[in-house]
Amino acid sequence: MTSQPQRVDGRTARSERTRSAIVDANLQLIQDGDLRPTADRIARVAGVSLRALWSHFADMEALFAASGQRVLEQRAETFEPVPVDLPLANRIQAYCHQRARMLEQIAPTARAASTREPFSPALQEYRRIHMDLVHDELTTLFAAELKGKPELLTALTAISMWPTWGTWRDAMGLSPEAARAALTSAVEGLLSPA
């Protein structure tokens, strides 16, 4: 009688390990530069059959959703709130330093997502989640400076997101340090008193 729940728990644990291995494989392929990994390549890297992949994910959209959730978890693990009581110049520097680090961290997945996002509700939803997180961070960190200035918050959110960072890094060829300097200059220009 007591061995039955253990078998169910064992199967559940194996299923979770397989599911996690598939998500890991998808993200690893993306990290390695494969911006549109196929189910076959993902299964091969995960060490599972294609049938096993499809038994854990109904379609690629479900895999995108699980991968997006993993990226959010990784973001949460590395995010450190900037103290709100620092002087404005220090808050700007700390925010831009952390934001640049996080944008570099998500760069491969953001590049991959941009190729499929127009056709993927899951990827569109994760973009909105990331935007909301940045919006909320800015609202908290620069509350005094943003009071009564919703358009300023919109501008700060826009320059803090991947499309701007991707333009600096990919289209303009800036190094991470130069892109961070551009971000810092833009945030300072928007927030510093004239």
C-alpha positions as CSV (number, residue, x, y, z in Angstrom):
1,M,0.0,0.0,0.0
2,T,2.7,2.5,0.9
3,S,4.8,1.8,-2.3
4,Q,2.0,3.0,-4.6
5,P,2.3,6.8,-3.6
6,Q,6.1,6.4,-4.0
7,R,5.8,5.1,-7.5
8,V,3.4,8.0,-8.4
9,D,5.8,10.5,-6.8
10,G,8.7,8.9,-8.7
11,R,6.9,9.1,-12.0
12,T,6.0,12.7,-11.2
13,A,9.6,13.5,-10.3
14,R,10.8,11.9,-13.6
15,S,8.2,13.8,-15.6
16,E,9.3,17.1,-14.0
17,R,13.0,16.3,-14.7
18,T,12.2,15.5,-18.3
19,R,10.1,18.7,-18.7
20,S,12.9,20.7,-17.1
21,A,15.5,19.1,-19.4
22,I,13.5,20.1,-22.4
23,V,13.2,23.7,-21.3
24,D,16.9,23.7,-20.5
25,A,17.7,22.3,-23.9
26,N,15.6,25.0,-25.6
27,L,17.3,27.8,-23.7
28,Q,20.8,26.2,-24.2
29,L,20.3,26.1,-27.9
30,I,19.3,29.7,-27.9
31,Q,22.3,30.7,-25.8
32,D,24.5,28.9,-28.3
33,G,23.1,31.0,-31.1
34,D,20.3,28.8,-32.5
35,L,17.5,31.5,-32.5
36,R,14.9,29.1,-33.9
37,P,15.6,25.7,-32.4
38,T,13.4,22.9,-33.8
39,A,11.6,20.4,-31.7
40,D,14.0,17.7,-33.1
41,R,17.1,19.6,-32.0
42,I,15.6,20.4,-28.6
43,A,14.7,16.7,-28.0
44,R,18.2,15.6,-29.1
45,V,20.0,18.1,-26.7
46,A,17.6,17.2,-23.9
47,G,18.3,13.5,-24.4
48,V,14.7,12.6,-24.9
49,S,12.6,11.3,-27.8
50,L,10.5,13.7,-29.9
51,R,7.5,11.8,-28.6
52,A,8.5,12.5,-25.0
53,L,8.9,16.2,-25.9
54,W,5.4,16.3,-27.3
55,S,4.0,14.4,-24.4
56,H,5.2,17.2,-22.1
57,F,4.4,20.1,-24.3
58,A,1.3,20.2,-26.5
59,D,3.0,22.5,-29.0
60,M,5.9,24.9,-29.4
61,E,3.7,27.7,-27.8
62,A,3.6,25.7,-24.6
63,L,7.4,25.3,-24.7
64,F,7.7,29.0,-25.3
65,A,5.6,29.7,-22.2
66,A,7.6,27.3,-20.0
67,S,10.9,28.8,-21.3
68,G,9.6,32.3,-20.7
69,Q,8.7,31.3,-17.1
70,R,12.2,30.0,-16.6
71,V,13.7,33.3,-17.9
72,L,11.5,35.2,-15.4
73,E,12.8,32.9,-12.6
74,Q,16.4,33.5,-13.6
75,R,15.7,37.3,-13.7
76,A,14.2,37.1,-10.2
77,E,17.2,35.2,-8.9
78,T,19.7,37.9,-10.0
79,F,17.6,41.0,-9.4
80,E,18.6,43.2,-6.5
81,P,16.4,46.2,-5.7
82,V,18.3,49.5,-5.8
83,P,17.9,51.4,-2.5
84,V,15.4,54.1,-3.0
85,D,17.0,56.4,-0.4
86,L,20.2,56.9,-2.5
87,P,20.8,60.3,-4.1
88,L,19.4,60.6,-7.6
89,A,22.7,60.3,-9.3
90,N,23.6,57.1,-7.4
91,R,20.1,55.6,-8.1
92,I,20.5,56.3,-11.8
93,Q,24.0,54.7,-11.9
94,A,22.9,51.6,-9.9
95,Y,19.7,51.2,-12.0
96,C,21.6,51.4,-15.3
97,H,24.4,49.1,-14.2
98,Q,21.9,46.4,-13.1
99,R,19.6,47.0,-16.1
100,A,22.5,46.6,-18.5
101,R,23.6,43.4,-16.8
102,M,20.1,42.0,-17.0
103,L,19.7,43.0,-20.6
104,E,22.9,41.2,-21.5
105,Q,21.7,38.2,-19.5
106,I,18.5,37.9,-21.5
107,A,20.1,39.0,-24.9
108,P,20.0,35.6,-26.6
109,T,16.5,34.8,-25.5
110,A,15.3,38.3,-26.4
111,R,16.8,37.9,-29.9
112,A,15.2,34.5,-30.3
113,A,11.8,35.8,-29.0
114,S,11.9,38.7,-31.5
115,T,11.9,36.3,-34.4
116,R,8.7,34.6,-33.2
117,E,6.9,37.1,-31.0
118,P,4.6,38.6,-33.7
119,F,3.1,35.1,-34.1
120,S,3.2,33.9,-30.5
121,P,0.7,35.0,-27.8
122,A,3.0,33.4,-25.1
123,L,6.0,35.4,-26.1
124,Q,3.9,38.6,-26.4
125,E,2.7,37.9,-22.8
126,Y,6.2,37.5,-21.5
127,R,7.2,40.8,-23.2
128,R,4.4,42.5,-21.3
129,I,5.5,40.9,-18.1
130,H,9.0,42.1,-18.5
131,M,7.8,45.6,-19.4
132,D,5.5,45.6,-16.3
133,L,8.5,44.6,-14.1
134,V,10.6,47.4,-15.5
135,H,7.7,49.9,-15.2
136,D,7.2,48.9,-11.5
137,E,10.9,49.1,-10.7
138,L,11.1,52.6,-12.2
139,T,7.9,53.7,-10.5
140,T,9.4,52.7,-7.1
141,L,13.0,53.8,-7.6
142,F,12.2,57.2,-9.0
143,A,8.9,57.9,-7.3
144,A,9.7,61.5,-6.4
145,E,11.0,62.4,-9.9
146,L,8.1,60.7,-11.7
147,K,5.3,62.1,-9.6
148,G,2.6,63.5,-12.0
149,K,4.7,62.7,-15.1
150,P,3.3,59.6,-16.7
151,E,4.9,60.4,-20.0
152,L,8.4,60.5,-18.4
153,L,7.7,57.0,-16.9
154,T,6.7,55.8,-20.4
155,A,9.9,57.2,-21.9
156,L,12.1,55.6,-19.2
157,T,10.4,52.3,-19.6
158,A,10.9,52.3,-23.4
159,I,14.6,53.0,-23.2
160,S,15.0,50.4,-20.5
161,M,13.6,47.5,-22.7
162,W,15.3,45.1,-25.0
163,P,14.4,46.8,-28.3
164,T,16.4,49.8,-27.4
165,W,19.3,47.7,-25.9
166,G,19.2,45.5,-29.0
167,T,19.5,48.5,-31.3
168,W,22.5,49.8,-29.4
169,R,24.2,46.3,-29.2
170,D,23.2,44.8,-32.6
171,A,22.3,47.5,-35.0
172,M,24.8,50.1,-33.8
173,G,27.5,47.6,-32.7
174,L,28.1,49.1,-29.3
175,S,29.9,47.2,-26.6
176,P,28.0,46.4,-23.4
177,E,29.9,49.2,-21.7
178,A,29.1,51.7,-24.4
179,A,25.4,50.6,-24.5
180,R,25.3,51.0,-20.7
181,A,26.8,54.5,-21.1
182,A,24.1,55.4,-23.6
183,L,21.4,54.1,-21.3
184,T,22.9,56.0,-18.4
185,S,23.1,59.2,-20.4
186,A,19.4,58.8,-21.6
187,V,18.1,58.2,-18.0
188,E,20.2,61.1,-16.7
189,G,18.9,63.3,-19.4
190,L,15.3,62.4,-18.6
191,L,15.5,62.5,-14.8
192,S,18.1,65.2,-14.0
193,P,16.7,68.6,-13.3
194,A,17.4,71.2,-16.0
